[in-house]
């Protein structure tokens, strides 16, 4: 009998806890909606983020020959650009300028037609063209090599109803950088994700939990301004995010085998990006959490923000393979600019010139997000 009563009491207490949690869940309709929408968002975003057809790869053509066979190569490239739209053609007179644009990320590859191409075609003496590819992105460089390899295959097929013989051209792929393992390709996104997780915890979960426990009352009864409050929260959160990003950057560089990871100038550039990214993501979190009071909301939003920000950024797959609506998300996503900056510094070891646009966007994003957070913040509980 006593055992039966003990089991009954335990079940009653358990069901009381279940009932309380269900009541609390029902009092958060937004949380219910987010919980249902998140699986759909993840399905759609992940479904389109992987396996898309890469399009609009920017290819510079340097024609140093200008003969009839070279003109045909350029015409075939133009046909691909206007038809399948896999590539966009930019013609260069200066090979040095084309290579500079390739290194600074304005081109995905450079197709070079050497000066003796037409002579070798007519002499059937192994005519060659060269594709100089940015192989830090293996998806893009592979798609580019396949596309231009198909172009050369089309060139080698003689026109119908002609008896004219011509030399078969071949494509030589010249890689600008050493082989980039996929673990190195993922490292920039991992650094940004570590910063985001710290921003989510410091700028979202802890902020809302402290507000729910009434710890902010001490701030709100002082004459401190809203801007000073938000700035203080941002600075403290950004410091935590910088430490997290720096730790992942150093450890991850060694794990991934990044060459010369502790070079002073590279560390300086990387830390600059980490600091700017931390402020941008912390400012974004306070903007989103300024009016939130439910402690469960930051936890529910984490998964949605993770999917919406991380995957469209190009951290795991090139943006050229995304549909148009995902490219719009990528264009305003701060992750996009942080990932691009880290890829330039970690995989290409470029200077500030290649990431100036990324830094400018992240600074502007921080200013806008912090301004909006200040306007939304209320001094009353």
C-alpha positions in Angstrom: 0.0 0.0 0.0 2.8 2.4 1.0 4.6 1.6 -2.3 1.4 2.4 -4.2 1.0 5.7 -2.4 4.7 6.6 -3.0 4.4 5.8 -6.7 1.2 7.8 -7.0 2.7 10.8 -5.3 5.8 10.7 -7.5 3.5 10.6 -10.6 1.5 13.5 -9.3 4.6 15.7 -8.8 5.9 14.7 -12.2 2.7 15.6 -13.9 2.5 18.9 -12.0 5.9 19.8 -13.4 4.8 18.8 -16.9 1.6 20.8 -16.5 3.6 23.9 -15.4 6.0 23.7 -18.3 3.2 23.2 -20.8 1.4 26.3 -19.4 4.6 28.3 -19.6 5.0 27.1 -23.2 1.5 28.1 -24.1 2.1 31.6 -22.8 4.8 32.1 -25.4 2.9 32.0 -28.8 6.0 33.5 -30.6 8.1 30.6 -29.3 5.6 28.1 -30.6 5.7 29.7 -34.0 9.5 29.8 -34.1 9.6 26.2 -33.0 7.4 25.2 -35.9 9.0 27.5 -38.5 12.6 26.6 -37.7 12.5 23.1 -39.2 10.9 24.5 -42.3 13.6 27.2 -42.6 16.3 24.7 -42.1 14.8 22.4 -44.7 14.6 25.2 -47.3 17.9 26.8 -46.6 19.9 23.6 -46.4 18.1 22.2 -49.5 19.2 25.1 -51.6 22.6 25.8 -50.0 24.1 22.5 -51.2 24.3 21.2 -54.7 23.2 24.2 -56.6 24.5 24.9 -60.1 27.3 27.4 -59.8 26.7 30.4 -62.1 28.2 33.8 -62.9 31.8 33.0 -62.2 33.9 35.9 -63.2 36.5 35.0 -65.7 39.1 37.4 -67.1 40.3 36.6 -70.7 43.8 37.8 -71.7 44.2 37.3 -75.5 47.8 37.7 -76.3 47.4 36.2 -79.8 44.5 37.9 -81.5 44.5 35.4 -84.3 41.5 33.7 -85.8 41.7 30.6 -83.5 42.0 32.8 -80.5 38.9 34.7 -81.6 37.0 31.5 -81.8 38.0 30.6 -78.2 36.7 34.0 -77.1 33.5 33.5 -79.1 32.8 30.1 -77.4 33.4 31.7 -74.0 30.9 34.4 -74.9 28.4 31.8 -75.9 28.7 30.1 -72.5 28.3 33.5 -70.8 25.2 34.4 -72.7 23.7 30.9 -72.7 24.3 28.8 -69.6 25.6 31.9 -67.7 28.1 29.7 -65.9 30.7 32.4 -66.4 30.8 36.1 -66.9 33.5 37.3 -69.3 35.8 40.3 -68.6 38.5 41.1 -71.2 41.9 42.3 -70.1 44.8 43.8 -72.1 47.2 43.6 -69.2 47.9 40.2 -67.7 49.3 41.7 -64.5 46.0 43.6 -63.9 44.0 40.4 -64.4 46.2 38.5 -61.9 45.9 41.3 -59.4 42.1 41.2 -59.7 42.2 37.4 -59.3 44.2 37.7 -56.1 42.0 40.4 -54.7 38.8 38.3 -55.3 37.4 40.3 -58.2 37.9 37.3 -60.5 37.4 33.6 -60.1 39.8 32.7 -62.9 41.9 34.1 -65.7 41.9 32.4 -69.1 45.2 33.2 -70.9 45.7 32.7 -74.7 49.4 32.8 -75.3 51.0 34.8 -78.2 51.9 31.7 -80.3 48.5 30.0 -80.0 47.4 30.5 -83.6 50.8 29.5 -85.0 50.7 26.3 -83.0 47.1 25.5 -84.1 48.0 25.9 -87.7 51.2 23.8 -87.2 49.3 21.2 -85.1 52.0 21.7 -82.5 50.1 21.1 -79.2 48.4 24.5 -78.9 47.6 25.4 -75.3 45.6 27.9 -73.3 46.0 28.4 -69.6 43.3 28.7 -66.9 44.8 30.4 -63.8 42.3 29.5 -61.1 41.7 30.7 -57.5 41.8 27.3 -55.9 41.0 28.5 -52.4 37.4 27.6 -53.2 37.5 24.1 -54.6 33.8 24.2 -55.6 34.3 27.2 -57.8 37.7 26.2 -59.3 36.3 22.7 -60.1 33.2 24.1 -61.8 35.4 26.6 -63.7 37.8 23.9 -64.9 34.9 21.7 -66.0 33.2 24.6 -67.9 36.3 25.7 -69.7 37.4 22.2 -70.3 34.1 21.7 -72.1 34.8 24.9 -74.0 38.1 23.5 -75.3 36.3 20.2 -76.2 33.8 22.2 -78.3 36.7 24.1 -79.9 38.4 20.8 -80.8 35.4 19.5 -82.7 35.8 20.7 -86.3 32.9 22.7 -87.8 30.4 20.7 -89.9 31.0 20.2 -93.6 34.6 21.3 -93.5 37.7 19.4 -94.5 40.1 21.9 -92.9 42.4 20.3 -90.3 43.4 22.2 -87.2 45.5 21.4 -84.2 43.7 20.3 -81.0 44.1 22.8 -78.2 44.4 21.7 -74.6 43.7 23.5 -71.4 46.3 23.7 -68.6 45.0 24.6 -65.2 47.4 26.7 -63.2 46.6 27.0 -59.5 47.6 30.2 -57.8 47.7 28.8 -54.3 48.8 25.5 -52.8 46.2 22.8 -52.4 43.5 23.9 -49.9 42.0 21.0 -47.8 38.4 21.2 -47.0 39.2 21.7 -43.3 41.0 24.9 -44.2 38.1 26.0 -46.3 35.7 25.5 -43.3 38.0 27.3 -40.9 36.8 30.9 -41.7 33.2 29.9 -41.1 34.1 28.2 -37.8 35.8 31.3 -36.5 32.7 33.4 -37.3 30.4 30.8 -35.7 32.5 30.9 -32.5 32.1 34.7 -32.4 28.4 34.3 -33.1 27.8 31.7 -30.3 29.5 34.0 -27.8 27.5 37.0 -29.0 24.3 34.9 -28.7 25.2 33.9 -25.2 26.5 37.3 -24.0 24.2 39.5 -26.0 21.1 37.4 -25.9 20.7 34.6 -23.3 22.5 36.2 -20.4 21.0 39.6 -21.1 17.5 38.3 -21.1 18.1 36.0 -18.1 19.5 39.0 -16.0 16.5 41.1 -17.0 14.1 38.3 -16.0 15.8 38.0 -12.6 15.6 41.8 -12.0 19.3 42.4 -12.1 18.8 45.4 -14.4 16.9 47.3 -11.9 20.1 48.7 -10.5 21.0 50.1 -13.9 17.5 51.5 -14.6 17.3 53.6 -11.4 20.5 55.5 -12.2 20.8 58.5 -14.5 22.9 56.5 -17.0 21.6 57.0 -20.6 20.2 54.4 -22.9 23.2 54.7 -25.2 25.7 54.2 -22.4 23.8 51.1 -21.2 23.8 49.6 -24.7 27.5 50.6 -25.3 28.5 49.0 -22.0 26.7 45.8 -22.9 28.2 45.8 -26.4 31.7 46.3 -25.2 31.6 43.6 -22.6 29.9 41.2 -25.0 32.4 42.0 -27.7 35.4 41.4 -25.5 34.1 37.9 -24.8 33.5 37.3 -28.5 37.0 38.5 -29.4 38.5 36.1 -26.9 36.5 33.2 -28.4 37.3 34.2 -32.0 41.0 34.6 -31.3 41.2 31.3 -29.5 39.5 29.4 -32.4 41.6 31.3 -34.9 44.9 30.3 -33.4 44.0 26.7 -32.5 42.1 26.2 -35.7 45.0 27.5 -37.8 47.3 24.9 -36.3 44.7 22.1 -36.6 43.9 22.9 -40.2 47.6 23.4 -41.1 47.4 27.0 -42.2 51.0 28.0 -43.3 52.8 30.4 -40.9 49.8 31.0 -38.7 51.6 33.3 -36.2 53.0 35.8 -38.7 52.7 39.2 -37.0 51.0 41.1 -39.9 48.6 38.2 -40.5 47.7 38.1 -36.8 47.1 41.9 -36.9 44.8 41.7 -39.9 42.9 38.7 -38.4 42.4 40.4 -35.1 41.1 43.5 -36.8 38.5 41.4 -38.5 37.7 39.5 -35.3 37.1 42.8 -33.4 34.9 44.3 -36.1 32.9 41.1 -36.5 32.4 40.8 -32.7 31.0 44.3 -32.5 28.8 43.7 -35.5 27.3 40.5 -34.1 26.9 41.8 -30.6 25.2 44.9 -31.9 22.9 42.8 -33.9 22.0 40.6 -30.9 21.1 43.6 -28.7 19.1 45.1 -31.5 17.1 41.8 -31.7 16.8 41.4 -27.9 16.1 45.1 -26.9 12.3 44.4 -26.4 12.5 40.7 -25.6 11.5 39.6 -22.1 10.9 35.9 -22.4 14.1 34.0 -21.4 13.2 31.2 -23.9 13.2 33.4 -26.9 17.0 33.8 -27.3 17.4 30.0 -27.1 14.7 29.5 -29.7 16.1 32.2 -32.0 19.6 30.7 -31.9 18.8 27.8 -34.3 16.9 30.1 -36.7 19.7 32.7 -36.8 22.4 30.0 -37.1 20.7 28.7 -40.3 19.8 32.0 -41.8 23.2 33.6 -41.2 25.7 30.8 -41.5 24.8 28.8 -44.6 24.0 31.7 -47.0 27.3 33.3 -46.1 29.4 31.0 -48.4 31.1 29.3 -45.4 30.3 25.8 -46.7 29.3 26.3 -50.4 29.9 29.1 -52.9 27.2 31.7 -53.2 27.2 31.5 -57.0 25.2 28.2 -56.5 22.4 29.8 -54.5 19.0 30.9 -56.0 18.4 34.6 -56.2 16.5 35.0 -53.0 19.3 33.4 -51.0 21.8 35.7 -52.6 19.7 38.6 -51.3 20.1 37.2 -47.8 23.8 36.8 -48.4 24.1 40.4 -49.5 22.9 41.8 -46.2 24.3 39.0 -43.9 27.2 40.2 -41.8 28.5 36.6 -41.8 29.1 36.9 -45.6 31.6 39.7 -45.2 33.3 38.2 -42.2 33.7 34.8 -43.9 35.1 36.5 -47.0 37.6 38.5 -45.0 38.8 35.5 -43.1 39.1 33.4 -46.3 41.2 36.2 -47.9 43.5 36.4 -44.9 43.8 32.7 -44.0 43.7 31.1 -47.4 45.3 33.8 -49.6 47.3 35.8 -47.0 46.2 39.1 -48.7 46.4 42.6 -47.2 43.9 45.1 -46.0 43.1 46.2 -49.6 41.3 42.9 -50.4 39.1 43.1 -47.3 38.5 46.9 -47.1 34.9 46.5 -48.4 34.2 43.8 -45.8 35.4 45.9 -42.9 33.5 48.9 -44.1 30.2 47.0 -44.3 30.7 45.4 -40.8 31.5 48.8 -39.3 28.4 50.4 -40.9 26.3 47.4 -39.8 27.5 47.8 -36.2 26.6 51.5 -36.2 23.1 50.9 -37.6 22.4 47.9 -35.3 23.6 49.8 -32.2 21.5 52.9 -33.1 18.4 50.8 -33.6 19.1 48.9 -30.3 19.4 52.2 -28.5 16.1 53.5 -29.9 14.3 50.3 -29.0 15.7 50.0 -25.5 13.3 51.0 -22.7 14.3 52.3 -19.3 11.3 50.8 -17.6 10.9 47.2 -16.7 
